[in-house]
Amino acid sequence: MRKLILTLAVISIAAPVAMGCGKEDEAASGAAELAPAGSVMYGEATLKPDGDQKDAIDAILAKFPGGGQAGDKLKDLIEKGLRESDAPISFKDDIEPWLGDEAAFFVSSIGKSEDARSAAGLIATEDEDKARAALEKSAEGKVTRKSYRDVEYLTDETEEAGAVFDGFLVIGSEAGVKAAIDTSKGGEPLSDDDQYGNALDDATDDRLGLFYMNSPELLRAVRESGTPFPDSFKRFFDEPVVATLDADEDGVVFEGTVPEDLGRASFFGRASEIVTELPGESWLALGQSDFGQLLDFYVDAFAGVAGGRDAIEQQFKAATGLDLRQDVIDWMGDFGIFVRGTSLPELDGALVIETEDEAASGRVIATLERVAKSEEQGDVQIGRLAAPGGGDGFTARGAAIPKPIHVFQRDGRVVFAYGDAAASDAVGADDRLGDSPDYRAATESLGDYDVSFYLLMQPIFDLVESTNAASDADWQHAKPYLEPLSALVGGTSGDGDSLRSAVKLIVK
């Protein structure tokens, strides 16, 4: 049965490409009506998109080699994989004839023992008899037929279970299949769960997929399973997280509301205008607010496994002579990171942090210089700052470091730069990213979000082409399918409890 599970998982992930068009105005199958209320995780995907979503996918696929034939190619790959794995089933003969318009999965219980783990996949079927035949055909070794609440299901030697009922093929752990049967027999479904419903309030109805994580329940389950978990991480799990997948004519986008604490500590942090001030030729750029808040969060989060916040601050002061709060965290403002260069000799970049107290940030730089000198090894030398334009700081050089590393502050910014040009442009670039046509196009594609992350694809391809990897057969085979990709861009909208994040993969 595991080969059938893997095949259905691949189909679910690549569903819009594999299945193509669907039926107009076809009602949703309602997988959330079989998933138990209170499930730890739940995800769903539309297997046969229609309307605007179908048009968007067709437009995207037309930009790749083979155009609209990509779906047929994927089906061929699935079929080939089944043959090479000696699976007893065929996609064309045993799966495609009954496959419906929706796939989903749920995890309703996490426990120490196998019996306590409850998870299952839900695949909509248009022909229950054919779906049941595929299930039976995919069973491995000895098959055991069982009945639970008047629903027949089977298990095989892989210890997986499967059943077909209420318009779905349900396959997973035996506990997971039973949980779906319980829900179908009058148990409270996830679709009636208030917490799930509230989490979906801001989710778009016209979507290709959805992922729901019941964070408070996940935290409870992890702790009950006996897995060590620091109390300081509990803030990540105060409320559920929902993300949706959508498509438009120039790419696919993941959107969701991010809890404030999680936003502070991750790629999903609130965007900052500093990203637009980074060098215009940057192919990687990150700009977020309040680096001090980010650092403070991680110190607080890891304090639970390091003897507490007071212990960390005391150890830091003993090692550096600095007060972690007053001398380090308090002066840090918005920050940006950039990387650029389309060959290894050209590669450079920097971390830029705005300082609100140059005396305090100067003390940090002086301390870093003192520590770096005490740790000098080999041919690495720490000396006076040699960055173009000057400033207060130091420079590290060495035969193993192709370009100098400059650590300094100037004009209200603290800079950690690799290379002379990066050090100069980190403080005041002549050509700014905000004026770059590629950046502006990515910003417009993302819509009503302030950009916090930007990754341009073509310079990365050029960088690979400048190395020995360019002659690699796998790279040459993958290259035509990667070249239509234009950029990966992320951003935020709102603030605090209403902070929303989006990540979009843009196709040329």
HELIX and SHEET records of a PDB file:
HELIX    1   1 ARG A    2  ILE A   13  1                                  12    
HELIX    2   2 ALA A   15  MET A   19  1                                   5    
HELIX    3   3 ALA A   31  GLU A   33  5                                   3    
HELIX    4   4 GLY A   51  LEU A   61  1                                  11    
HELIX    5   5 GLY A   67  GLN A   69  5                                   3    
HELIX    6   6 ALA A   70  GLU A   84  1                                  15    
HELIX    7   7 PHE A   91  ILE A   95  3                                   5    
HELIX    8   8 GLU A  114  ALA A  116  5                                   3    
HELIX    9   9 GLU A  128  SER A  138  1                                  11    
HELIX   10  10 GLU A  174  SER A  184  1                                  11    
HELIX   11  11 LEU A  190  ASP A  192  5                                   3    
HELIX   12  12 ASP A  194  ALA A  199  1                                   6    
HELIX   13  13 SER A  215  GLU A  224  1                                  10    
HELIX   14  14 ASP A  231  PHE A  237  5                                   7    
HELIX   15  15 GLU A  260  ARG A  264  1                                   5    
HELIX   16  16 GLU A  273  GLU A  277  5                                   5    
HELIX   17  17 PHE A  291  PHE A  302  1                                  12    
HELIX   18  18 ALA A  303  VAL A  305  5                                   3    
HELIX   19  19 ARG A  309  THR A  320  1                                  12    
HELIX   20  20 LEU A  324  ILE A  329  3                                   6    
HELIX   21  21 LEU A  344  GLU A  346  5                                   3    
HELIX   22  22 GLU A  358  SER A  374  1                                  17    
HELIX   23  23 ASP A  420  GLY A  428  1                                   9    
HELIX   24  24 LEU A  433  ASP A  435  5                                   3    
HELIX   25  25 PRO A  437  LEU A  446  1                                  10    
HELIX   26  26 MET A  457  GLU A  465  1                                   9    
HELIX   27  27 ASN A  468  SER A  471  5                                   4    
HELIX   28  28 ALA A  473  LEU A  482  1                                  10    
HELIX   29  29 GLY A  496  SER A  498  5                                   3    
SHEET    1   A20 THR A 144  TYR A 148  0                                        
SHEET    2   A20 VAL A 151  THR A 155 -1                                        
SHEET    3   A20 ALA A 161  PHE A 165 -1                                        
SHEET    4   A20 PHE A 168  GLY A 172 -1                                        
SHEET    5   A20 SER A 118  THR A 125 -1                                        
SHEET    6   A20 LEU A  99  SER A 109 -1                                        
SHEET    7   A20 MET A  41  THR A  46 -1                                        
SHEET    8   A20 GLY A 209  MET A 213 -1                                        
SHEET    9   A20 VAL A 241  ASP A 248 -1                                        
SHEET   10   A20 GLY A 251  THR A 257 -1                                        
SHEET   11   A20 ARG A 500  VAL A 507 -1                                        
SHEET   12   A20 LEU A 485  SER A 493 -1                                        
SHEET   13   A20 ASP A 450  LEU A 456 -1                                        
SHEET   14   A20 LEU A 284  GLN A 288 -1                                        
SHEET   15   A20 MET A 332  ARG A 340 -1                                        
SHEET   16   A20 ASP A 348  THR A 355 -1                                        
SHEET   17   A20 ARG A 413  TYR A 418 -1                                        
SHEET   18   A20 ILE A 401  ARG A 410 -1                                        
SHEET   19   A20 ASP A 392  GLY A 398 -1                                        
SHEET   20   A20 GLN A 381  ARG A 384 -1                                        
END                                                                             
